[in-house]
């Protein structure tokens, strides 16, 4: 197998012989190839039961390309198959049809066979993510943890606390390099607060040597003594939204009025601080308390309910972060909502294709791999300014470029309808992809 895909990007194509509507897709495929996707899939996933079956690398690469170019359902494979000339260039013959991919998802996630495919894809995800993280120059990361709802009227879907059927995967993103380090696909009726300590440990275990989780942020689902104790023991800085339980409410009501101050005059809210502990935590921690005047009471609010409160617990020392700085830093976890949006809308994981939950878990993991590959591609192969591009923008500017495949004197070329400046940019991206070959 060659170290790169054998084509030479050239400018200006005007006929439709061997045409390609998604010419830029070759660069995404080149990056995945350079990072070792095909070899990792062959190593960690089971081979087909007969010589007539598709190799796992064919199914996995097909699904990832489908999600990266904007496919939303398995039926969209029929549209991707129209790019037959380009797919042949990328080393794909006939693509598996939607039914074949659906059957493969069910086999790979089947609990009766130990979910060997799902586990194998987890190893592929971990290896690819580690290869990105080793190159990002960040020694310590901020881990943002959150659950997200995927609505689905599927056979196995369960009712969630939000009153709709679906699934509730738990996601862990790094703020600095926004890969999804770990995803845990869950039924809709699983509480968002289940298993956060185990999830944090799973994230730790997947870090390359020399890297660490230096900070942790989450909503009140992570307000758990065992997790807080683990973060303290590991020397991690953390800020978590507190449950306003009886103890916290009693503390709020006991604060004197003089304890509340506006951080900036006229900002519309006040802050206070206190020290708190939970029954099973090993150390006390700061409470940063925020209150705003309730402008409009709900219908059944008790008279005199004048404020809306928000409470954050943290171990940041006051000399390192003021109450306002802790509030601002904790609010940065809202960026994880944008990462989740990219995962769900950018690579189409707002829906799942199968009625069986275990098959949908395999599809979701494929989507996470596709997402992480795009994140790495933007940061390792593209111009620095592209790091903030959404996946939709990347698709519009890079992937959806018309062209055609040409063959001359034993060489294969991909001619694209672009100007000289864009062609130079694309060649530069390809050189960066080449540079990743054989790296750690």
VMD Tcl script that draws the C-alpha trace (Angstrom):
set ca {
  {0.00 0.00 0.00}
  {1.39 3.40 -0.89}
  {1.91 6.11 1.74}
  {-0.34 8.55 -0.06}
  {-3.19 8.54 -2.50}
  {-1.68 8.61 -6.04}
  {-3.05 11.74 -7.62}
  {-1.71 15.10 -8.67}
  {-4.00 18.13 -8.13}
  {-4.12 20.42 -11.17}
  {-6.10 23.48 -12.15}
  {-9.11 24.02 -14.40}
  {-11.35 21.24 -15.63}
  {-14.25 21.92 -17.96}
  {-15.59 18.62 -19.24}
  {-17.56 16.13 -17.16}
  {-15.77 12.92 -18.21}
  {-14.88 11.17 -14.94}
  {-16.34 14.19 -13.21}
  {-16.19 14.84 -9.46}
  {-18.56 17.19 -7.65}
  {-16.70 16.72 -4.35}
  {-13.13 17.10 -5.54}
  {-11.84 18.41 -2.20}
  {-12.90 15.17 -0.55}
  {-9.60 13.72 -1.80}
  {-7.73 15.90 0.72}
  {-9.81 14.70 3.67}
  {-9.21 11.13 2.53}
  {-5.49 11.86 2.14}
  {-5.34 13.14 5.72}
  {-7.14 10.09 7.11}
  {-4.81 7.86 5.11}
  {-1.72 9.68 6.40}
  {-2.93 9.40 9.99}
  {-3.28 5.63 9.56}
  {-7.06 5.14 9.63}
  {-7.08 2.17 7.25}
  {-4.34 0.27 9.07}
  {-5.93 0.89 12.48}
  {-9.30 -0.41 11.31}
  {-7.70 -3.51 9.85}
  {-5.89 -4.12 13.14}
  {-8.76 -3.62 15.58}
  {-11.96 -4.67 13.80}
  {-13.00 -8.24 12.92}
  {-12.74 -9.33 9.31}
  {-15.84 -10.43 7.37}
  {-17.01 -14.01 7.75}
  {-16.52 -14.79 4.06}
  {-14.38 -13.70 1.14}
  {-17.40 -12.02 -0.41}
  {-17.88 -9.61 2.51}
  {-16.54 -6.07 2.61}
  {-13.35 -5.47 4.56}
  {-14.04 -3.39 7.68}
  {-11.85 -0.58 6.34}
  {-14.17 -0.21 3.34}
  {-17.28 0.14 5.53}
  {-15.62 2.43 8.06}
  {-14.01 4.74 5.47}
  {-17.25 4.88 3.49}
  {-19.27 5.84 6.57}
  {-16.73 8.47 7.62}
  {-16.59 10.05 4.17}
  {-20.39 10.07 4.06}
  {-20.63 11.92 7.37}
  {-17.84 14.36 6.49}
  {-19.49 15.41 3.22}
  {-22.85 16.01 4.90}
  {-24.70 12.68 4.63}
  {-27.46 12.29 7.17}
  {-28.86 8.81 6.55}
  {-27.64 5.49 5.24}
  {-29.68 6.13 2.10}
  {-27.33 9.02 1.32}
  {-24.75 6.38 0.43}
  {-26.52 6.16 -2.92}
  {-25.66 9.81 -3.57}
  {-22.05 9.33 -2.48}
  {-21.77 6.39 -4.88}
  {-22.33 8.82 -7.79}
  {-18.76 10.03 -7.13}
  {-17.53 6.76 -8.60}
  {-14.50 8.20 -10.40}
  {-13.25 10.02 -7.31}
  {-13.94 7.04 -5.06}
  {-11.98 4.77 -7.39}
  {-9.08 7.22 -7.16}
  {-9.30 7.00 -3.37}
  {-9.01 3.23 -3.50}
  {-12.69 2.33 -3.24}
  {-14.45 0.11 -5.72}
  {-18.17 -0.44 -5.38}
  {-19.48 1.04 -2.14}
  {-21.53 -1.10 0.24}
  {-25.23 -0.34 -0.07}
  {-27.31 1.05 2.83}
  {-28.68 -2.35 3.86}
  {-25.19 -3.84 3.98}
  {-23.90 -1.02 6.18}
  {-26.94 -1.32 8.45}
  {-26.34 -5.05 8.89}
  {-22.66 -4.38 9.61}
  {-23.58 -1.84 12.32}
  {-25.82 -4.42 13.99}
  {-23.14 -7.11 13.91}
  {-20.44 -4.82 15.26}
  {-22.56 -3.67 18.20}
  {-24.35 -6.93 18.98}
  {-24.11 -7.58 22.76}
  {-24.30 -11.34 22.15}
  {-20.93 -11.24 20.39}
  {-19.32 -8.92 22.93}
  {-19.72 -5.74 20.87}
  {-16.32 -6.46 19.35}
  {-16.80 -3.90 16.60}
  {-17.80 -1.14 18.99}
  {-14.78 -1.89 21.17}
  {-12.52 -2.02 18.14}
  {-13.77 1.34 16.93}
  {-13.03 2.70 20.40}
  {-9.40 1.66 19.97}
  {-9.33 3.27 16.52}
  {-10.77 6.49 17.97}
  {-8.23 6.52 20.79}
  {-5.25 5.95 18.49}
  {-6.29 8.63 16.01}
  {-7.04 11.16 18.76}
  {-3.70 10.49 20.42}
  {-1.92 11.17 17.12}
  {-3.61 14.58 16.98}
  {-2.95 15.44 20.63}
  {0.75 14.56 20.41}
  {1.15 17.28 17.79}
  {-0.85 20.12 19.37}
  {1.76 21.43 21.82}
  {-0.68 21.53 24.76}
  {0.63 19.86 27.97}
  {-2.52 20.21 30.11}
  {-6.14 20.30 28.93}
  {-9.45 21.59 30.20}
  {-12.01 18.80 30.07}
  {-15.62 19.91 29.49}
  {-18.16 17.16 30.20}
  {-21.82 17.28 29.19}
  {-24.66 15.01 28.14}
  {-26.74 15.74 25.05}
  {-30.14 14.52 23.91}
  {-30.67 12.84 20.55}
  {-34.37 12.61 19.84}
  {-35.34 9.39 18.09}
  {-38.57 7.51 17.51}
  {-36.67 4.24 17.30}
  {-37.78 0.84 18.53}
  {-35.29 0.71 21.40}
  {-35.36 4.43 22.26}
  {-36.37 5.26 25.84}
  {-38.14 8.25 27.34}
  {-35.76 10.94 28.60}
  {-36.27 13.36 31.49}
  {-37.06 16.01 28.87}
  {-40.24 14.18 27.94}
  {-39.14 12.86 24.53}
  {-37.80 9.50 23.39}
  {-34.21 9.16 22.35}
  {-30.67 8.70 23.59}
  {-28.49 10.60 26.06}
  {-24.78 10.20 25.17}
  {-22.20 11.63 27.57}
  {-19.41 13.58 25.84}
  {-15.97 14.77 26.92}
  {-14.38 17.59 24.91}
  {-11.04 19.33 25.36}
  {-11.39 23.11 25.28}
  {-7.92 23.78 23.83}
  {-8.04 21.17 21.04}
  {-11.74 20.43 20.69}
  {-11.61 16.72 19.99}
  {-14.24 14.49 21.56}
  {-11.92 12.36 23.67}
  {-14.58 9.92 24.87}
  {-18.24 9.42 24.08}
  {-20.52 7.08 25.99}
  {-23.71 6.28 24.11}
  {-26.58 5.90 26.60}
  {-30.26 5.19 26.60}
  {-32.57 8.17 26.96}
  {-33.74 7.11 30.41}
  {-30.22 7.06 31.87}
  {-29.67 9.98 34.25}
  {-27.17 12.56 32.94}
  {-25.43 12.30 36.32}
  {-24.65 8.57 36.07}
  {-21.04 7.41 36.10}
  {-19.15 10.71 35.97}
  {-16.19 9.47 37.98}
  {-15.77 6.45 35.69}
  {-16.09 8.75 32.68}
  {-13.38 11.07 34.01}
  {-11.10 8.08 34.58}
  {-11.80 6.86 31.04}
  {-10.73 10.26 29.69}
  {-7.54 10.17 31.78}
  {-6.65 6.72 30.51}
  {-6.73 7.84 26.88}
  {-4.20 10.65 27.14}
  {-0.81 10.25 25.43}
  {2.31 10.20 27.60}
  {3.26 13.67 28.82}
  {-0.30 14.99 28.66}
  {-2.71 15.54 31.53}
  {-6.11 16.89 32.42}
  {-5.35 20.13 34.22}
  {-8.88 21.48 34.64}
  {-12.45 20.17 34.68}
  {-15.78 21.95 34.08}
  {-19.31 20.62 34.08}
  {-22.90 21.34 35.01}
  {-24.68 20.05 38.12}
  {-24.69 16.46 36.80}
  {-21.05 16.33 37.99}
  {-21.85 17.68 41.46}
  {-20.79 14.44 43.11}
  {-18.53 13.94 46.11}
  {-16.59 10.98 44.68}
  {-15.74 12.91 41.52}
  {-14.74 16.04 43.45}
  {-12.49 13.94 45.71}
  {-10.80 12.38 42.65}
  {-10.22 15.79 41.05}
  {-8.70 17.09 44.29}
  {-6.42 14.06 44.59}
  {-5.23 14.51 41.00}
  {-4.44 18.21 41.47}
  {-7.03 19.26 38.88}
  {-8.59 22.74 38.98}
  {-12.36 22.43 38.66}
  {-15.59 24.41 38.62}
  {-18.98 22.68 38.70}
  {-22.52 24.01 38.86}
  {-23.92 23.12 42.30}
  {-27.22 21.47 43.01}
  {-29.29 23.93 45.00}
  {-30.13 21.35 47.64}
  {-31.30 22.10 51.16}
  {-27.77 22.78 52.46}
  {-26.94 25.20 49.66}
  {-30.29 26.98 49.96}
  {-29.80 27.36 53.71}
  {-26.40 28.91 53.09}
  {-27.87 31.29 50.50}
  {-30.53 32.50 52.91}
  {-28.04 32.87 55.77}
  {-25.78 35.29 53.91}
  {-26.06 38.87 55.11}
  {-27.10 41.47 52.59}
  {-23.67 43.10 52.89}
  {-22.06 39.95 51.43}
  {-23.56 40.68 48.01}
  {-21.73 43.11 45.73}
  {-21.92 44.09 42.06}
  {-18.63 43.17 40.33}
  {-19.25 46.04 37.91}
  {-21.65 48.78 38.80}
  {-24.86 48.46 36.83}
  {-24.07 44.96 35.50}
  {-27.45 43.67 36.68}
  {-26.30 40.94 39.07}
  {-24.47 40.51 42.36}
  {-21.87 38.03 43.58}
  {-21.04 36.57 46.97}
  {-18.70 33.88 48.25}
  {-18.85 31.21 50.92}
  {-17.12 28.02 51.96}
  {-18.97 24.72 51.73}
  {-18.45 21.01 51.99}
  {-20.46 17.91 51.15}
  {-20.92 15.04 53.56}
  {-18.47 12.78 51.71}
  {-15.96 15.27 50.31}
  {-12.49 15.25 51.83}
  {-11.96 19.02 51.70}
  {-13.98 22.21 51.81}
  {-14.34 24.31 48.66}
  {-15.40 27.75 47.50}
  {-18.95 28.61 46.57}
  {-19.34 31.44 44.08}
  {-22.90 32.67 44.31}
  {-24.66 34.81 41.75}
  {-28.07 36.41 42.08}
  {-30.18 38.44 39.71}
  {-33.43 40.23 40.36}
  {-36.33 38.14 39.15}
  {-38.00 40.48 36.66}
  {-41.13 38.38 36.27}
  {-42.43 35.75 38.69}
  {-43.75 32.45 37.45}
  {-47.43 31.81 38.06}
  {-46.98 29.75 41.23}
  {-43.84 31.38 42.71}
  {-44.16 32.21 46.37}
  {-44.58 35.90 47.21}
  {-41.28 37.50 48.03}
  {-39.22 35.34 45.63}
  {-37.08 38.26 44.50}
  {-33.96 36.64 43.07}
  {-32.78 33.96 40.69}
  {-29.64 32.21 41.96}
  {-26.75 30.43 40.24}
  {-24.16 28.60 42.34}
  {-20.72 27.34 41.29}
  {-18.44 25.20 43.43}
  {-14.72 25.36 42.73}
  {-11.24 24.75 44.13}
  {-9.68 27.77 42.40}
  {-7.92 29.80 45.14}
  {-9.16 33.37 45.54}
  {-5.65 34.67 44.89}
  {-5.65 33.01 41.46}
  {-9.23 33.75 40.39}
  {-11.70 36.23 41.78}
  {-15.38 35.32 42.01}
  {-16.01 37.07 38.69}
  {-13.05 35.27 37.07}
  {-14.37 31.91 38.28}
  {-17.80 32.75 36.86}
  {-16.29 33.76 33.51}
  {-14.09 30.67 33.35}
  {-16.96 28.36 34.20}
  {-19.16 30.04 31.61}
  {-16.56 29.17 28.97}
  {-17.88 25.63 29.15}
  {-20.68 26.95 26.98}
  {-18.20 26.48 24.13}
  {-18.71 22.74 24.63}
  {-22.28 23.33 23.45}
  {-20.82 24.57 20.16}
  {-18.61 21.48 19.95}
  {-21.68 19.33 20.53}
  {-23.54 21.26 17.83}
  {-20.69 20.57 15.42}
  {-20.83 16.90 16.32}
  {-24.59 16.71 15.83}
  {-25.06 19.07 12.89}
  {-21.61 19.15 11.32}
  {-21.34 15.37 10.93}
  {-25.01 14.53 11.19}
  {-25.24 12.88 14.61}
  {-28.49 14.63 15.48}
  {-30.10 11.44 14.24}
  {-29.24 7.74 14.29}
  {-30.07 5.20 11.57}
  {-30.96 1.97 13.38}
  {-33.74 0.74 15.62}
  {-31.31 -1.19 17.82}
  {-29.49 0.93 20.39}
  {-26.26 -1.02 20.06}
  {-26.17 -0.48 16.29}
  {-26.78 3.25 16.82}
  {-23.89 3.28 19.31}
  {-21.58 2.01 16.57}
  {-22.84 4.69 14.17}
  {-22.37 7.38 16.81}
  {-18.78 6.28 17.41}
  {-18.11 6.41 13.68}
  {-19.44 9.97 13.75}
  {-17.10 10.90 16.61}
  {-14.15 9.51 14.62}
  {-15.27 11.51 11.56}
  {-15.57 14.66 13.71}
  {-12.15 14.20 15.33}
  {-10.54 13.63 11.93}
  {-11.94 16.95 10.71}
  {-10.70 18.71 13.87}
  {-7.22 17.30 13.31}
  {-7.32 18.10 9.60}
  {-8.17 21.75 10.29}
  {-5.41 22.12 12.86}
  {-2.62 20.01 11.42}
  {-3.03 20.37 7.66}
  {-4.91 23.60 6.98}
  {-3.92 27.26 7.41}
  {-4.06 28.45 11.02}
  {-7.00 30.75 10.27}
  {-9.08 27.70 9.35}
  {-9.00 26.32 12.91}
  {-12.19 28.25 13.67}
  {-14.03 27.18 10.53}
  {-17.15 25.16 11.14}
  {-17.44 21.82 9.40}
  {-20.11 23.31 7.14}
  {-17.73 26.12 6.13}
  {-14.93 23.63 5.49}
  {-17.28 21.55 3.38}
  {-18.36 24.60 1.38}
  {-14.88 26.01 0.78}
  {-12.84 22.83 0.39}
  {-14.91 19.72 -0.31}
  {-17.51 21.01 -2.75}
  {-15.05 21.77 -5.54}
  {-15.87 20.44 -9.00}
  {-13.27 18.64 -11.03}
  {-12.48 15.50 -13.00}
  {-10.06 12.61 -12.94}
  {-7.54 12.49 -15.79}
  {-4.94 9.90 -16.73}
  {-1.88 10.67 -18.83}
  {1.46 8.92 -19.32}
  {0.79 6.52 -16.47}
  {-0.08 9.29 -14.03}
  {-3.42 10.14 -12.45}
  {-4.46 13.74 -11.96}
  {-7.36 15.45 -10.27}
  {-8.23 18.62 -12.18}
  {-10.22 21.14 -10.17}
  {-12.17 24.23 -11.17}
  {-10.18 26.66 -9.02}
  {-7.94 29.67 -9.53}
  {-4.16 29.55 -9.14}
  {-4.21 30.90 -5.59}
  {-6.68 28.26 -4.40}
  {-4.76 25.53 -6.21}
  {-1.58 26.56 -4.38}
  {-3.50 26.45 -1.10}
  {-4.80 22.94 -1.80}
  {-1.34 21.72 -2.74}
  {0.01 23.16 0.50}
  {-2.66 21.29 2.48}
  {-1.70 18.09 0.71}
  {1.97 18.60 1.56}
  {1.01 18.99 5.21}
  {-0.91 15.70 5.00}
  {2.17 14.01 3.56}
  {4.25 15.35 6.45}
  {2.06 13.46 8.92}
  {2.99 10.06 7.48}
  {4.93 7.83 9.82}
  {4.63 10.25 12.74}
  {3.82 9.31 16.34}
}
mol new
graphics top color blue
foreach p $ca { graphics top sphere $p radius 0.5 }
foreach p [lrange $ca 0 end-1] q [lrange $ca 1 end] { graphics top cylinder $p $q radius 0.2 }
display resetview
